[in-house]
Amino acid sequence: MKKLRLGILGAILTAVLVSPWLIQKRAEVLLVSKRSTLQHQGVLLEQLSSENELLSNNVAQVKSSHSLDHTELSELMKLRAEVGQLRKAVQEMEPLRRQVRRIREGLQQMEAWAAGINLTALLADEMDMRRARVAQLKQWLEDMPSEKIPELQFLSDSNWIEAVENLSVTDDEYRQTMSHLRSRGELAFSKAAFQALQQYAQANHGQFPAVLSQLKPYFASPMDDALLERYEIVPAKNLNIEADVEAPEDWVITQKAPVNRELDHRSAVSLRGLIPLSLEGGRWDTVP
């Protein structure tokens, strides 16, 4: 935390020397970007609502007829199908509505911050702002529980505060932040698993455990089953290891599956330590 405060203080002093207008300029650019996103999503919502209302009125008019010929009946069935699709689309728009609400709240926060910049109190304001962003991120996690992993328990308050340097309002922005935090938590577990693995090997003639549960007595702190269930022991040759990295022993400990295949990194632990894996798109694929 002391290191974080010194880093922030250094940034503040630099801002004072360069001139306050740089901070105002950055805030204006962010405001323009977020406002554009909000306007685009608002237009989309209005279009869907208008189309839904129009089709519903058409269906009501057709139903009021006393008799229908073949053409009219076909048109009615088509309209009913379209209305059903639109109703489903409106239901799927709920996450978008939440994003729009967060964008509006974010714009209000940024406007209030830009209007009340005070360089002498910026350090305290920055920390308060980041804590508020952490609270918003954790609230988003309540709406998206699939983004959680047990390894988040290893994160410190500083880890969370550092991760919210930039304001997030869209789901994609929150997912990127959570992928970073998951990597931090998984790295903490990997370090603990490496220490437990070494102690196990010393007690068992250099052998690698057959199942992860055999490591439980060797962890410095207790590891619950829900966490260990996310990992497995696999042959090292099955993983996409960086080409310039020396092949590890026969077996490694790695995650079974990612939360987000496109964003999440994969880790592997051998008796030598943490193994660098490929950062390419196929890092979660099994090597033949």
Order of alpha helices (4+ residues) and beta strands (2+ residues): alpha-alpha-alpha-alpha-alpha-alpha-alpha-alpha-beta-beta-beta-beta
